[in-house]
Amino acid sequence: MFLYALAQPIPSGVKSFETSSLAAAVPATCDDINRCRTILSILWNCLSLVFVCTWVAIHPNVPHVGKHSVNVILDYVLIMFIAFIAPELIILWAMRQWYSARKIAQKYKAFHWSKSHAFLVLMGGFALYEGETFVCYLWDRDKFGAYCDEAEHGYAKMEDHGISGRETEVAVRLEKGEPIQAGSEEYKEAAQEIHAKYTCLLHYLLAKGYINISEEEIRSNLNHGDALSKVIAVVQTAWFITQCIARPLEGLALTQIEIVTLAFAVLNFITYYLWWFKPLRVRYPVRIIMRSLEPSHEAPPTRKFFKVLWEVTCRGLRSCRPSKWYTLPLVPIHLLILFFYKVQDIVVGTDSDNNTKLFSSRLLEDPPQLYIAVYLIAFVFGAIHCIPWFFAFPTHAEQTIWRISALLVTFLPIASAFFHAINDHDFQFLYHPQFSASHPYLDKAIDVINNAVQWIVQTILHFTLFLLISSFMLLHTAYIVARVGMLVSALIEFRRLTPSAYQTVEWTTFIPHIG
């Protein structure tokens, strides 16, 4: 009934009409401020809802240790931009983490862990320190793995019977109370005993009592958003959706910008549910100390925000030499490629150990039901944009642009299923020549034929890979263009609104709300 009501043509004033100013577009019946709304109020309601709900709904991972606040803020801006342009990708990221958090919470149920603990692990919220020195992040694993930051810190991977690594070295050292030479019999015996009882270093430290943070401490000390702020955002979102339902039921017009915001609000509800127990904007991980050192009397030097910003700007200006100015027109292309790399992290999923990936979910394999749910949500999100299909538009061209953009937004995300399907497959085809010659004079000819066939196969594979990458970029470029096209169409609609678009639902003046 809701979709049917919204899809009906607006009965009065459906044809475009000329006006010389915005004031002239306001009907004479809108002389009561309590019964009418302005263009500014419409924009404010939509934009404030998008910003506030995005800021509350998006729960980024813990920034990498040592990352400056400037880069952290830039990461937050990037995440909000992706959430605004393609909120389905945020849903995919959140659903991956939600699914993984359920498994972690169930695994450590004996230690009275909740979903908040599980989410804190997923977002890089536990870090092992030796005194004041960062050692590694503590992840949940199915078995002991290699030292997670060995490439960054220069530690060599040590293998004992194929199952030991730096994490094992840390566990053995804590178990024995002193370093033991790797490779010795005592080390191997201790490692095998630890591997038999525990699945990973996180499990070991948790069982030994090194990690004892409670759910209340996570919510009160780490979380930068309480339940009240989330409830306010949910109520505000529900209030906006209620208005969007009530307007067509009373024969009042919905603007295009409200349709865009409505689709965004519906997806926000799903994000609220998936990340309700995830701590919001945790800046630093919980320190798990291996060995306490005497506190240093000399405070470490701090770098001010504007000083770092100035240094980054100066480096950028110095790098722009006259000999490189010809590359300036390519800057937008470089930014677009960088954006696609971030999009790829969400689409195909990432499993990073150094916590530098913004969208890591620690989910090694995506279950099929996850993709089914995401595709269904993406389809509903696009279908909401098809509601104004029979609405009156100022011009026929704007109506056509909106319809094409709505169809692209609805069906292009489903095309990502192809990239999800091929992501877990290795397409490196190895050609093993089987031709042989009985006569020695034919050996050289057979080798030439085998090399030629192998070159043809590799060329085809490289060309196929190029087509896949190009298709991936074109697919998401078309999606972004469609989203931007609808936003532009929604904004230029304000030059010629129907009279009923300025009227408010009568009962809205008697119900208290925010905005």
N, C-alpha and C positions, 0 to 999 in steps of 0.2 A: 504493500500500500504506500509505503514511504517513497519508493522509487517511482511508482506510478504517479503519485501526486507531484513529485518534483519534475517529472518528465512532461507534464502537461503544458501546453502553451499558455502564456500569460494572457488572460482574456481581454484585458483592456490595455490600449496603448501599445499593442504589439508591434506596430509598424514604426520604422525609424522616423524621427521628426527632427526638424531643424531647430537650432537654438543658437543664440549669439553669446550666451554666457551660461555659467553653471546656475546662476540665480534664476535665470529664466526657465530652467528645466524643473525647478521645484514647483509642484502644483499649488494651486491656491488653497487647497485643503490643508497644506502643511504650513499653516501659520501658527500652530500651537507647538511650542518647543517640546512639550511632553509627549506628543504624538508623532513627531517627525525626527529624522536623523539627517546628518549632513555627510558629505563625502569624507570629511576629516574623521568623523566618528566611525564610519565604516572601515576606513583604513586603519585607524587606531585599534579597533576591536580585533581585526584580523592579524595585524603585524604584532601586536602585543601578545596575542595568544600564541603565535608561532614562536616568538622569541622566548617567552617565559616557559612555555611547555618544552621547547627544545633544550633550554638550559637545565631544566629539572629532569627531563626524561633521559637525556644522554648521559651515560655513566662511563667515562673513559677509563682506560687502564692506568695503573700507577706509572708515572714517567720514569724513564731510566735513571738510575743513580748517577748523579753528577750533571744531569741535564739542566741547563740554565732556564730561568723563568721565562725568558723571551721565547725560547723554543717551545716551552710548554704551552704558552699562550697561543703561539702559532698553530700548534697541534690542535688545541681546542677549537680555534677558528676553522681549521680545515675540517674537523669532524662535524661542526655545525653546518658548514657549507654543504658537505655531502648529505647531511640529514635533510637539508632544505631542498636540494636538487633531486636526490634519489633516496627517500626515506626507506624504501624497501631494502636497501643494502644494510641500513642500520638494524632493521628487523632481522635480517639474516645473521648478522653478527651477534645480536642479542639472543637469538634463538639457539645459536651454537653454544654460547656461554651458558645459557639456561640449561640446556641438555647436559653439558659437561658438569655443571655445578651439582645437578641432581646425582650424578654418578659419584662425585667426590664426597658429597654429604652422606650418601649411603655407605660408602667405603669406610669412612671414619666415624660412623654412628656410635661406635663403642666409646669414643673419646668425647661424646656429647657435642659433636660439631653440628652446626646448622648450615643453612644455605649461605648465610653471611660469611662464615669461615671459608666455605667452598669458593664463593665468588672472590674473596680476598686472595686466595691462592691463584685463581685464574688470572687476576689482574696484576700479578707480580707483587703481592702485598707482603710477602715474607722474604727476607734477605738474610743470608748468613754473613756475619762479620767476625773478624779476628781482631779484637780490640776496636780500633777505629777504622780498620781497613775492610773494605767491601770484598767478600770472597765470591759469592754467587747467589742467585735467586734459588728459592726452594720451590720446586714444582712437584706435582703429583705424577708419578710414573708407575708403569706396570712392573718395572724392574729397575735395578740400579743402572744408571747411565754414566756417560763420561762427564767430566767436569764441564759445566754449562758455558763457562766463559773462557775456555782454554785458548781459543783463537785470539781473544782480546788480551789475555794476561800472559800468554806464552807458556802455559803449562802443557806438557806432553801427555798424550793419552796413554794410560798404563792399562794393559790388558792382562788379567789373571783368569785363565780358563774362559775367556770371552765374555765375562760378566762384570768385571771390575773396572773402576775408573777413579776419577778424582773424588767423586761422591763417596766411594768406598773408602778411600784414604782418609777422608774426614771422619767417617763413621768409626773406622778402626782406631783412629787417633783418640776420638772421644771415648771409645769403649775401653781402651787400655790406659788412657790418661797421659800418654806420651807418644811421640812419633816412633813408628816402626818402619824399618827398611822395607820398601816395596820389593816383592819377589821372594822374601824370606818365607820359610815354612810357617813361622808364627803368624806372619801377615796373611798368608793364604788360609790358614785355619780360622783366623778371626773373620776374614772376609766371607768365607763360606758359611760360617755360623750366622753372620749378620744377614746374608742373602736368604738364608733359610727362614728367618723370622720376619724380615721386613722387606717391603717392596721397593722402597726408595729412601733417600736421606730425609725427606719430609716425614715419612712414616716413622723412621728411627728417632728423630728428634722429638716428635710428638709423643711417642711411647716412653721416652726417657724423661719427659717432663720439661724439656727446653722450651716448648711452646705451650703456653697456658692462658692465652688471651680468651676472654669470654665474649659472648655475643653482645652483651650490654656495653662492654668496652669498645667493641668495633663500632657500634651505633653511636655511642656518645663521644668517643675520643677521635675516631678516624673519619667518620662520616661527616661530610660538609653539607648535608641536607637532612633535616629531620622529617618525621612522618607528617607534621603539620604542613610543611611546604609542599609535600607530595599531594596531600589531600586537597590543598587549595588549588593546585594545578589541575587535579582531576575534576574538581567541582567546576572550575572555570571552563574546562574542556567540555564537560557534560552540559553546561549552560549554553555554550555556543552551539552545540549540536541540537539542543532542544529548540533554540531559536530558528535554526535552519529547517527543522521539521515543521514548526508552527507557521512559518511565513507562507509556504505554498498552500497549507491547509486553510488559511484565511484569504487566499487569493492575492497575496503580496509577492512581489518579484524578489528573486534571489540574484545577487550580482555574481559575476564570474569569479571575482576575488574571494567571495564567500564559499563558492564551490571548491576552489583550490584549498582554502583553509579547512573546509569540512573534511576533505580527503586526508589532509595532514593530521587533523584532530583524531580521526578514526584510528590511524596507525599509531598515534601517540598512546592511545589506550593500551594497545598491545605491547608497546615498549614499556609502559609503566608496569604491566603485569610481569613481563619477563625479567626486568631489572629491579623489582621492588625490594629485594633483599641485598642487592649489590651496593656496597658503599659508594658514595658520591664524591668524586674528585679527591681521592686520597693522594696527597702530594709526595709522601715519603713512605717506603715500606717499613713494616715492623722489623726491628733489628733482633736477630737471634745471635747472641754474643757467644763465641767459642771460648775466648780467654780475655779477661778484663785486664786492661793496662792502666797505669797511673794516668790521671787526667793531665793533659798538657796545659801548662800555664800560658802558653802563647796561643791566642785565638787565631784560627785560620783566616787568611785575608778574604774579604767578601768583595764581590764585584757588583756594583750598582747597575740597576736596570738600564738607565740612560747611557751609562758608560759602555756597556756591552752593545747597545743599539748603535751608538756612535762608531764603535770599532767595526761592527759588521758593515755599516754604511760606507766607511772609509775603505775597507777592503774591496767592497763592490765597485766603488768609484775608481780605485787604483787598477782594478782588473779590466776596466773598460778603456783600454788603450785605443788610440786612433786606428791601429792596424786591425783591431777586432770590432770596429764599429759596424762593419758589414754584417755581423751576426746579430745585431740588435733586432732586425725584423723577425728573426727566428725565436725570439724570447717567448712570445705567446705559444709557439709550437712546443717549446721545451716545457713550459708550464703545463700544457695540456697532456704531454707525455707523462710528466710527474704525477698529474692527477690520475691518469689511467693506471699507473703503478699502484696507487693507493686503492683505487677501485678494484684492481685485480686481487689485492690482499683480502678484500672482503668476499669477492665472488668465489674464488677458488679456495679460500681459507688459508690461514698461516699457523704454523706451529713453531714459534720462535723461543729460543732459550735465553737470549740476552735481553729480552723485553724491549727491544728497539722497535718492534712492529706495533703500530697503533692498534691493529685490529686482531691481535692474536687471541685465539679462543682455546688453545691447548686441546683441541679435539682432533685426534689423529684420523678419524674416519667419520664422515657425515652419514647419519642414518637416512634411509630413503624417506621416512615420514617427515623428516625435517624439511627436505626440499619440497615435498608435496604441500606442506603447510605454507611455506614461503611463497610458492607459486600461486597458491590460492589467495593469499593476502595481497600479493602484488596485482593479481587480476581484479580483486575488489577495489583496490586503490585506484587503478585505472578506470574501472567501470564507473566509479563515482564521478569522474571527469566527463563521462558520457551523459550525465543527467541533463545538461543544457542542450542536448542534441536538437530539440525542437523549440528551444527558447528563441525569442526575438533578438537578433543581433543588429547593431547599427548598420552594417553593410553585409552583403552576401559574401564578400571576400573574407571578412572576419569570421563569419560562420564556418566557411570552408576550412580556414586555418585551424579553428578550434576543433572541428571534427577530425581532421587528419591528425592533429597533435594528440587528441584523446585516444584515438585508435593506436597510435604508436606507443603511448604511455601504457596502454592496456596490454598489448601483445608483445612488445619487445622484451620485457623482463622474462617472459616465458621462453624466449629464444636462448636465454642464458643456460637453460637446461642442457643444451648441447655441449657447452664448455664445461659444465659440471660433469657430464658423462665422460668426456675425454680427459679430464684433469688427472685421473688416477691411472691412466694408461701410459706406457712408454712406447712412443712411436718410432723409436730408433730401430729400423729394420736392418738386420745384419744379413747380408747376402753371402752365402758360403758356396763357392763354385764347386760343382760336382763333376764337371767335364774332365775327362782324361783321354789321353791319346795312347794308342798301342804302338804307333810309329814315332821314333824320336824326333823326326823332322816336323811333326805336327804339334809338338809341345809349345813352341813359341806362339803359334797361331791360336791355340786354345787359351793361352795366358792373355793374349790381346783381347779375345772375345770375352773372357771372364772379367777383365778389368773394365771393358766398355760397358758390360751389363751392370756391373756394380756402380759405375759412375752414373749411369742413367737412373738407377734406383735411388741413389743418394740425391741426385738433382731433383727428382720428383718429390722426395720427402722434404727437402729444403723448400721447394716451391709451395708444397702443401702447408708447411709450417708458416711460411710468409702469408699465405692466404688466411690461415686461421688467426694470426695476429692482426692482420688488416681487418678481417671481419669483426673481431672483438672490438677494435677501436671504432670502426664505423658504426657498429651496433650501438655502442654507448654514446658516441657522438650524436647519432640521430635521436637518441633518447633525451640527451641534454638539450638539443635544439628544440625538441618538442616541448619540453618543460618550460624552457625560456619563452618559446612562442606563446604558450598559454598564459604565462605571467604578463607578457607584454600586451596580449589581447585583453586580459582582465583589467589592466591599468588604463588602457585607452578607452575602455568602455565607459569610463566616468565622464567623458565629454558629452555623452548622449544617453543618460539613464532614463528608463521608463518612470513615469510619475509614482507608481506604487513602490518603487525601490526605495523611495525616501520615507515611506510610512513605516512605523513600528507596529509590532503586534501589541494590541491594547493591554494585555495583562502584564507586559514586561515592565511597565512603570510601577507596578505594585509588588513585584518580587525583588528583594534585595539581591544584588550580585556585584561582581567585580568587573570593571571595564565599562 
